[in-house]
Amino acid sequence: MLGQTPEDAFAHPGIERDVLTSWEDFMSGNGSRGQIVRAAINLSWRRCRQSDVDYRRDQAPLPMNEDRLQRLLDKRSRLAQAGASTMALARDYMRETGTVMVLTDIDGIVLRLEGDTTVALRDAVEKTHLLPGSTWSEGTCGTNAIGTALQTGQSIQVHATEHFCAGIQRWTCSAAVIRDPIDGAVMGAIDISGLSDSYARQALALAVSAAARIEAHLFQLELDARYRFLDRCLWMLPESDRHHTVLFDSAGRPFKANGEMSQIMRDLGAPHDQSAFPQLWTCNDRRLGNARPPWIREEWLRSVVHAGEHLGTVLVAPKPAVSRRLPVARGDVGAFANVIHGSARIAGAVETCRRVAATSAPVLLLGETGVGKEIFAQGIHAASPRRDRAFVVVNCGCASRELLASELFGYVEGAFTGARRGGAAGKIEAASGGTLFLDEIGELPLDLQPMLLRVLESGELSRIGETTVRKVDFRLIAATNRDLRAEVDAQRFRKDLFYRLAVVPVLIPPLRERPDDVPMLVDHFVAQARLRYGLDDRCFAAETVARLAAHDWPGNVRELRNLVESLMLTSGGDEIVPSDLPDMMRPAKRSCESELSLSLTEASERDLIARTLRSSGGNVTATASALGLAKSTVYAKMRRYQIRQDLNAASDSD
């Protein structure tokens, strides 16, 4: 299904009778009718027949018992944890929609289900066994969105009579696969299901968006696990001049080494045809030595376990007695390749960053939300001598004061209630030798600012609750969308810290000031969407791109990227034309603030933020956490959409 187009993924309501007739012909052995049935459905029907799926089935097999389900949830704990916030939102916002959201594992087994709880739908769900512990693989229940998406690795809607099993043909469902953000392997699926009269084309876009949100959570969980692994294994790492060191994550995937992987493999005696460092074991079998190639000795491997959790494995092997390797010169070519631009102002910002990358001077990136400050920070790191060391990101606006302090500086055991046994290193320590990127630095609490300034001035820190001084050496890049000089004047930001951060200030202009960059960015995001979702060569019409270039883009490059991706997934036809654009794409400027003119997407976003703010009693920090946004972003959207914080006469308590 690599050639599937977005249009292939969507069902076509209104032709159910024709599809049913085609299904009857197919079941009688006459084949399905011409173009009535989509290719993806036709191929699925054929697979079902080859697998001897019972077309008379009207429900999934009985769900597994609670003990087996709990063991499965433990086995799929990372997927379940990553999907928890998305499923919680489904519980709150899919009531009375006639649909439910379903999270499954790679085998199509339902892990969690949330949504409409009305009697009619609940009875249908129970009768069909769309319940936690039931299996909805294609080989079990025939053509259905969950099973077919998992079978093909592609997002798909299956509507009414497109289902292979006759007893399930009163349902409509839309599913997207969830992939491991590290290696791209399919981990499960997210599905929106309801009775056939609840069909909505946009349900597939919702499923795709939910899958992307879960993948982002999976990525963060993996990063957190790797930080904990590094914290626990630092004492095992020998001097790099005499030993090779390779770190493997909990799934046995190599992710860090103290040299070039290819050279390490040659030194350890890997075959010449071995192109990549092998994975030591599968996710389902983490015993040391499983699938270990003979050129990796078992005595070189040491497992890192904490509190019963396998965090990863360290490989330490002696280097050959004689090594005649010469250093490889590496420049900064390609370091800023992800900064897509043609404008002179962006080119100037890139050149400034390129010149200072070789130094250790702090850089302060200034610009509105969504202009791409983190992309610039990554470019500075990639062009610097520290490119082979850690690039650590901390968002100063998405955590409470206490959590941010422990995340930055680390803590010792017993430093506070809930502190991990043995303590933990902070992100500053994790960045030692590499680069620390402090995003939303303007949100850093005032009482933490002198602590950060001391670290910058002395190169030393103490974890929370300890007196020991630890040496750290890192390159600092900070970013903000605030006017820090105004914050200093208002005594919300320390003047001495501001001057320490702003050694090299770099202003990144907003997208509305460089409309000539829009066509290049559209081409870039189109290529990304094709690669990520396996889309065919769809393109934007010239007049559509012109309309985009005329827009003011309050959300900057991020807003443009999201719109391009949405249109690539939801628009029909091979070419995206102006009529496919949302209503907000009007060349006229916005009307006065008292008369907002919002597109459907903006109105939905405004409603989601307002309802989440109301449910959290007006607490902006809690709202930002629930939505997965920075607090500053929530404030910006509240101003844009004229959402009052005192929806429940409450205030932000933090």
Secondary structure, DSSP 8 states (H G I E B T S, - for coil): -TT--HHHHS--TT-HHHHHHHHHHHHTTS---TTTS-HHHHHHHHHHHHTT--TT--S------HHHHHHHHHHTHHHHHHHHHHHHHHHHH-TTTTEEEEEEETT-BEEEEEE---HHHHHHHHHHT-STT-B--HHHH-S-HHHHHHHHTS-EEEEGGGSSSGGGTTEEEEEEEEE-TTT--EEEEEEEEEEGGG--THHHHHHHHHHHHHHHHHHHHHHHHHHHHHHHHGGG---TTTEEEEEE-TTS-EEEESS-HHHHHHHHT--TT--S----SBTTB--TTTT--TTS-GGGEEEEEETTEEEEEEEEEE--S-----------TTTTTT----SHHHHHHHHHHHHHHTS---EEEE--TTS-HHHHHHHHHHTSTTTTS-EEEEETTSS-HHHHHHHHH-B-TTSSTT--TT-B--HHHHTTTSEEEEETGGGS-GGGHHHHHHHHHHSEE--BT----EE---EEEEEESS-HHHHHHTTSS-HHHHHHHTTEEEE---GGG-GGGHHHHHHHHHHHHHHHHT--S-EE-HHHHHHHHHS--TTHHHHHHHHHHHHHHH--SSEE-GGGS-TT--SS----TTS----HHHHHHHHHHHHHHHHTTT-HHHHHHHHT--HHHHHHHHHHHT--GGGGS-----
